[in-house]
Amino acid sequence: MAKNSVKAIQLKSIDVSTISAITWVAFDELEEACSLIRITNNSDTGVLVSFNGTDDHEVVMDGSTVELNLQANSSPNNNVSKIKKGTVLYLSGTAGTGYVYLSGYYNELD
């Protein structure tokens, strides 16, 4: 049973000078199953995000943030929706200057 509290995972980052349009760069895996993740692009270039390292799943333009509230998308509403523990997110795009950050939140277990 989950406690009535939410904890944050460790903030992850990728230097966009290391990304490329032809290869995917991976964040460290999620150490917990997250009900909310946020991708913040604090760089001068847009990036593509993949959940499998092959397909494009999300675009995060430079200077913007994408928030995926998975619990809000559960069906029916009383079910729990999370991104699985151990999931790896990937970035690709044109190299630039700055960082893209991945943050996430999960329910602490008893």
CYANA upper distance limits for C-alpha pairs under 8 A (distance plus 0.5 A):
  1 MET  CA    109 LEU  CA      6.94
  1 MET  CA    110 ASP  CA      7.01
  2 ALA  CA    107 ASN  CA      6.54
  2 ALA  CA    108 GLU  CA      6.48
  2 ALA  CA    109 LEU  CA      5.22
  2 ALA  CA    110 ASP  CA      6.72
  3 LYS  CA    107 ASN  CA      7.19
  3 LYS  CA    108 GLU  CA      6.31
  3 LYS  CA    109 LEU  CA      6.41
  3 LYS  CA    110 ASP  CA      6.69
  4 ASN  CA    107 ASN  CA      7.92
  4 ASN  CA    108 GLU  CA      8.41
  5 SER  CA    107 ASN  CA      6.46
  5 SER  CA    108 GLU  CA      6.80
  6 VAL  CA    105 TYR  CA      6.89
  6 VAL  CA    106 TYR  CA      5.95
  6 VAL  CA    107 ASN  CA      5.11
  6 VAL  CA    108 GLU  CA      6.53
  7 LYS  CA    105 TYR  CA      6.06
  7 LYS  CA    106 TYR  CA      5.97
  7 LYS  CA    107 ASN  CA      6.72
  7 LYS  CA    108 GLU  CA      6.77
  8 ALA  CA    103 SER  CA      7.90
  8 ALA  CA    104 GLY  CA      6.26
  8 ALA  CA    105 TYR  CA      4.95
  8 ALA  CA    106 TYR  CA      6.93
  9 ILE  CA     30 LEU  CA      8.14
  9 ILE  CA     31 GLU  CA      7.51
  9 ILE  CA     32 GLU  CA      7.58
  9 ILE  CA    103 SER  CA      7.09
  9 ILE  CA    104 GLY  CA      5.97
  9 ILE  CA    105 TYR  CA      6.55
  9 ILE  CA    106 TYR  CA      8.09
 10 GLN  CA    103 SER  CA      7.57
 10 GLN  CA    104 GLY  CA      8.38
 11 LEU  CA    101 TYR  CA      7.43
 11 LEU  CA    102 LEU  CA      6.53
 11 LEU  CA    103 SER  CA      5.61
 11 LEU  CA    104 GLY  CA      8.20
 12 LYS  CA     27 PHE  CA      7.12
 12 LYS  CA     28 ASP  CA      7.42
 12 LYS  CA    101 TYR  CA      6.10
 12 LYS  CA    102 LEU  CA      5.55
 12 LYS  CA    103 SER  CA      7.04
 13 SER  CA     27 PHE  CA      7.36
 13 SER  CA     99 TYR  CA      6.83
 13 SER  CA    100 VAL  CA      6.05
 13 SER  CA    101 TYR  CA      4.88
 13 SER  CA    102 LEU  CA      6.67
 14 ILE  CA     18 THR  CA      8.19
 14 ILE  CA     25 VAL  CA      8.45
 14 ILE  CA     27 PHE  CA      7.26
 14 ILE  CA     99 TYR  CA      6.01
 14 ILE  CA    100 VAL  CA      5.88
 14 ILE  CA    101 TYR  CA      7.14
 15 ASP  CA     19 ILE  CA      8.10
 15 ASP  CA     97 THR  CA      7.97
 15 ASP  CA     98 GLY  CA      6.52
 15 ASP  CA     99 TYR  CA      5.06
 15 ASP  CA    100 VAL  CA      7.18
 16 VAL  CA     43 SER  CA      7.61
 16 VAL  CA     45 THR  CA      8.47
 16 VAL  CA     94 THR  CA      8.45
 16 VAL  CA     95 ALA  CA      5.93
 16 VAL  CA     96 GLY  CA      5.90
 16 VAL  CA     97 THR  CA      6.46
 16 VAL  CA     98 GLY  CA      6.40
 16 VAL  CA     99 TYR  CA      6.04
 16 VAL  CA    100 VAL  CA      7.38
 17 SER  CA     95 ALA  CA      5.14
 17 SER  CA     96 GLY  CA      5.47
 17 SER  CA     97 THR  CA      6.29
 17 SER  CA     98 GLY  CA      7.91
 18 THR  CA     25 VAL  CA      8.13
 18 THR  CA     95 ALA  CA      6.85
 19 ILE  CA     23 THR  CA      7.86
 19 ILE  CA     24 TRP  CA      7.53
 19 ILE  CA     25 VAL  CA      6.60
 19 ILE  CA     91 LEU  CA      7.50
 19 ILE  CA     92 SER  CA      6.05
 19 ILE  CA     93 GLY  CA      6.67
 19 ILE  CA     94 THR  CA      7.04
 19 ILE  CA     95 ALA  CA      5.73
 20 SER  CA     24 TRP  CA      7.52
 20 SER  CA     25 VAL  CA      8.50
 20 SER  CA     92 SER  CA      5.93
 20 SER  CA     93 GLY  CA      5.66
 20 SER  CA     94 THR  CA      5.91
 20 SER  CA     95 ALA  CA      6.35
 21 ALA  CA     92 SER  CA      5.82
 21 ALA  CA     93 GLY  CA      4.84
 21 ALA  CA     94 THR  CA      6.18
 22 ILE  CA     92 SER  CA      7.83
 22 ILE  CA     93 GLY  CA      8.39
 23 THR  CA     92 SER  CA      6.91
 24 TRP  CA     53 GLY  CA      6.61
 24 TRP  CA     54 THR  CA      8.37
 24 TRP  CA     90 TYR  CA      6.21
 24 TRP  CA     91 LEU  CA      5.92
 24 TRP  CA     92 SER  CA      5.54
 25 VAL  CA     90 TYR  CA      5.83
 25 VAL  CA     91 LEU  CA      5.72
 25 VAL  CA     92 SER  CA      6.95
 26 ALA  CA     53 GLY  CA      8.42
 26 ALA  CA     88 VAL  CA      7.12
 26 ALA  CA     89 LEU  CA      6.42
 26 ALA  CA     90 TYR  CA      4.82
 26 ALA  CA     91 LEU  CA      6.94
 27 PHE  CA     88 VAL  CA      6.77
 27 PHE  CA     89 LEU  CA      6.20
 27 PHE  CA     90 TYR  CA      6.56
 27 PHE  CA     91 LEU  CA      8.45
 27 PHE  CA    102 LEU  CA      8.37
 28 ASP  CA     88 VAL  CA      6.95
 28 ASP  CA     89 LEU  CA      8.37
 29 GLU  CA     85 LYS  CA      8.23
 29 GLU  CA     86 GLY  CA      5.52
 29 GLU  CA     87 THR  CA      5.89
 29 GLU  CA     88 VAL  CA      5.03
 29 GLU  CA     89 LEU  CA      7.83
 30 LEU  CA     34 CYS  CA      8.33
 30 LEU  CA     84 LYS  CA      8.31
 30 LEU  CA     85 LYS  CA      5.96
 30 LEU  CA     86 GLY  CA      5.39
 30 LEU  CA     87 THR  CA      5.98
 30 LEU  CA     88 VAL  CA      7.00
 31 GLU  CA     85 LYS  CA      6.19
 31 GLU  CA     86 GLY  CA      6.43
 32 GLU  CA     84 LYS  CA      7.87
 32 GLU  CA     85 LYS  CA      5.09
 32 GLU  CA     86 GLY  CA      7.65
 32 GLU  CA    106 TYR  CA      7.30
 33 ALA  CA     82 LYS  CA      6.32
 33 ALA  CA     83 ILE  CA      5.88
 33 ALA  CA     84 LYS  CA      5.18
 33 ALA  CA     85 LYS  CA      4.64
 33 ALA  CA     86 GLY  CA      8.22
 33 ALA  CA    106 TYR  CA      6.81
 34 CYS  CA     82 LYS  CA      5.69
 34 CYS  CA     83 ILE  CA      5.74
 34 CYS  CA     84 LYS  CA      7.48
 34 CYS  CA     85 LYS  CA      7.79
 34 CYS  CA    104 GLY  CA      6.44
 34 CYS  CA    105 TYR  CA      5.77
 34 CYS  CA    106 TYR  CA      5.04
 34 CYS  CA    107 ASN  CA      8.24
 35 SER  CA     69 ASN  CA      6.87
 35 SER  CA     70 LEU  CA      5.74
 35 SER  CA     71 GLN  CA      6.18
 35 SER  CA     81 SER  CA      6.76
 35 SER  CA     82 LYS  CA      4.90
 35 SER  CA     83 ILE  CA      6.95
 35 SER  CA    104 GLY  CA      8.13
 35 SER  CA    105 TYR  CA      6.64
 35 SER  CA    106 TYR  CA      6.03
 35 SER  CA    107 ASN  CA      8.24
 36 LEU  CA     67 GLU  CA      7.74
 36 LEU  CA     68 LEU  CA      6.13
 36 LEU  CA     69 ASN  CA      5.04
 36 LEU  CA     70 LEU  CA      6.23
 36 LEU  CA     71 GLN  CA      7.79
 36 LEU  CA     82 LYS  CA      7.94
 36 LEU  CA    104 GLY  CA      6.10
 36 LEU  CA    105 TYR  CA      5.85
 36 LEU  CA    106 TYR  CA      7.60
 37 ILE  CA     67 GLU  CA      6.39
 37 ILE  CA     68 LEU  CA      5.84
 37 ILE  CA     69 ASN  CA      7.22
 37 ILE  CA    102 LEU  CA      7.58
 37 ILE  CA    103 SER  CA      6.15
 37 ILE  CA    104 GLY  CA      4.66
 37 ILE  CA    105 TYR  CA      6.96
 38 ARG  CA     65 THR  CA      7.41
 38 ARG  CA     66 VAL  CA      6.24
 38 ARG  CA     67 GLU  CA      4.84
 38 ARG  CA     68 LEU  CA      6.76
 38 ARG  CA    101 TYR  CA      8.44
 38 ARG  CA    102 LEU  CA      6.28
 38 ARG  CA    103 SER  CA      5.70
 38 ARG  CA    104 GLY  CA      6.67
 39 ILE  CA     60 VAL  CA      8.12
 39 ILE  CA     65 THR  CA      6.10
 39 ILE  CA     66 VAL  CA      5.75
 39 ILE  CA     67 GLU  CA      6.91
 39 ILE  CA    100 VAL  CA      7.45
 39 ILE  CA    101 TYR  CA      6.11
 39 ILE  CA    102 LEU  CA      5.22
 39 ILE  CA    103 SER  CA      7.10
 40 THR  CA     60 VAL  CA      8.22
 40 THR  CA     63 GLY  CA      8.10
 40 THR  CA     64 SER  CA      6.63
 40 THR  CA     65 THR  CA      4.83
 40 THR  CA     66 VAL  CA      7.06
 40 THR  CA    100 VAL  CA      6.10
 40 THR  CA    101 TYR  CA      5.55
 40 THR  CA    102 LEU  CA      7.06
 41 ASN  CA     46 GLY  CA      8.07
 41 ASN  CA     47 VAL  CA      8.39
 41 ASN  CA     60 VAL  CA      7.01
 41 ASN  CA     61 MET  CA      7.40
 41 ASN  CA     62 ASP  CA      6.05
 41 ASN  CA     63 GLY  CA      5.89
 41 ASN  CA     64 SER  CA      6.01
 41 ASN  CA     65 THR  CA      6.57
 41 ASN  CA     99 TYR  CA      6.96
 41 ASN  CA    100 VAL  CA      4.88
 41 ASN  CA    101 TYR  CA      6.93
 42 ASN  CA     62 ASP  CA      7.01
 42 ASN  CA     63 GLY  CA      5.64
 42 ASN  CA     64 SER  CA      7.72
 42 ASN  CA     98 GLY  CA      6.37
 42 ASN  CA     99 TYR  CA      5.86
 42 ASN  CA    100 VAL  CA      6.20
 42 ASN  CA    101 TYR  CA      8.11
 43 SER  CA     62 ASP  CA      6.03
 43 SER  CA     63 GLY  CA      6.70
 43 SER  CA     96 GLY  CA      7.45
 43 SER  CA     97 THR  CA      6.07
 43 SER  CA     98 GLY  CA      4.55
 43 SER  CA     99 TYR  CA      5.90
 43 SER  CA    100 VAL  CA      7.23
 44 ASP  CA     62 ASP  CA      5.78
 44 ASP  CA     63 GLY  CA      7.55
 44 ASP  CA     96 GLY  CA      6.50
 44 ASP  CA     97 THR  CA      6.30
 44 ASP  CA     98 GLY  CA      7.11
 45 THR  CA     61 MET  CA      7.32
 45 THR  CA     62 ASP  CA      5.34
 45 THR  CA     93 GLY  CA      8.35
 45 THR  CA     94 THR  CA      7.22
 45 THR  CA     95 ALA  CA      7.78
 45 THR  CA     96 GLY  CA      6.25
 45 THR  CA     97 THR  CA      8.03
 46 GLY  CA     59 VAL  CA      7.71
 46 GLY  CA     60 VAL  CA      6.22
 46 GLY  CA     61 MET  CA      4.55
 46 GLY  CA     62 ASP  CA      5.08
 46 GLY  CA     93 GLY  CA      7.35
 46 GLY  CA     94 THR  CA      8.04
 47 VAL  CA     59 VAL  CA      6.42
 47 VAL  CA     60 VAL  CA      5.92
 47 VAL  CA     61 MET  CA      6.83
 47 VAL  CA     62 ASP  CA      8.02
 47 VAL  CA     91 LEU  CA      6.86
 47 VAL  CA     92 SER  CA      6.29
 47 VAL  CA     93 GLY  CA      5.43
 47 VAL  CA     94 THR  CA      7.84
 48 LEU  CA     56 ASP  CA      6.67
 48 LEU  CA     57 HIS  CA      7.78
 48 LEU  CA     58 GLU  CA      6.28
 48 LEU  CA     59 VAL  CA      5.18
 48 LEU  CA     60 VAL  CA      6.90
 48 LEU  CA     91 LEU  CA      6.05
 48 LEU  CA     92 SER  CA      5.76
 48 LEU  CA     93 GLY  CA      6.54
 49 VAL  CA     56 ASP  CA      6.48
 49 VAL  CA     57 HIS  CA      6.20
 49 VAL  CA     58 GLU  CA      5.43
 49 VAL  CA     59 VAL  CA      6.63
 49 VAL  CA     60 VAL  CA      8.00
 49 VAL  CA     89 LEU  CA      7.34
 49 VAL  CA     90 TYR  CA      6.09
 49 VAL  CA     91 LEU  CA      5.31
 49 VAL  CA     92 SER  CA      7.27
 50 SER  CA     54 THR  CA      7.26
 50 SER  CA     55 ASP  CA      6.29
 50 SER  CA     56 ASP  CA      5.57
 50 SER  CA     57 HIS  CA      5.57
 50 SER  CA     58 GLU  CA      7.26
 50 SER  CA     89 LEU  CA      6.27
 50 SER  CA     90 TYR  CA      5.52
 50 SER  CA     91 LEU  CA      6.92
 51 PHE  CA     55 ASP  CA      8.06
 51 PHE  CA     57 HIS  CA      7.32
 51 PHE  CA     87 THR  CA      8.07
 51 PHE  CA     88 VAL  CA      7.01
 51 PHE  CA     89 LEU  CA      5.41
 51 PHE  CA     90 TYR  CA      6.93
 52 ASN  CA     88 VAL  CA      7.88
 52 ASN  CA     89 LEU  CA      7.56
 52 ASN  CA     90 TYR  CA      7.92
 53 GLY  CA     89 LEU  CA      7.83
 53 GLY  CA     90 TYR  CA      6.21
 60 VAL  CA     64 SER  CA      6.88
 60 VAL  CA     65 THR  CA      7.08
 60 VAL  CA     66 VAL  CA      6.96
 61 MET  CA     65 THR  CA      8.35
 69 ASN  CA     73 ASN  CA      7.52
 70 LEU  CA     74 SER  CA      7.12
 70 LEU  CA     81 SER  CA      5.92
 70 LEU  CA     82 LYS  CA      6.32
 70 LEU  CA     83 ILE  CA      8.08
 71 GLN  CA     77 ASN  CA      8.40
 71 GLN  CA     79 ASN  CA      8.47
 71 GLN  CA     80 VAL  CA      6.60
 71 GLN  CA     81 SER  CA      5.48
 71 GLN  CA     82 LYS  CA      7.34
 72 ALA  CA     77 ASN  CA      7.94
 73 ASN  CA     77 ASN  CA      8.11
 73 ASN  CA     81 SER  CA      7.69
 74 SER  CA     78 ASN  CA      7.84
 74 SER  CA     79 ASN  CA      6.30
 74 SER  CA     80 VAL  CA      6.73
 74 SER  CA     81 SER  CA      5.82
 75 SER  CA     79 ASN  CA      6.70
 83 ILE  CA     87 THR  CA      7.51
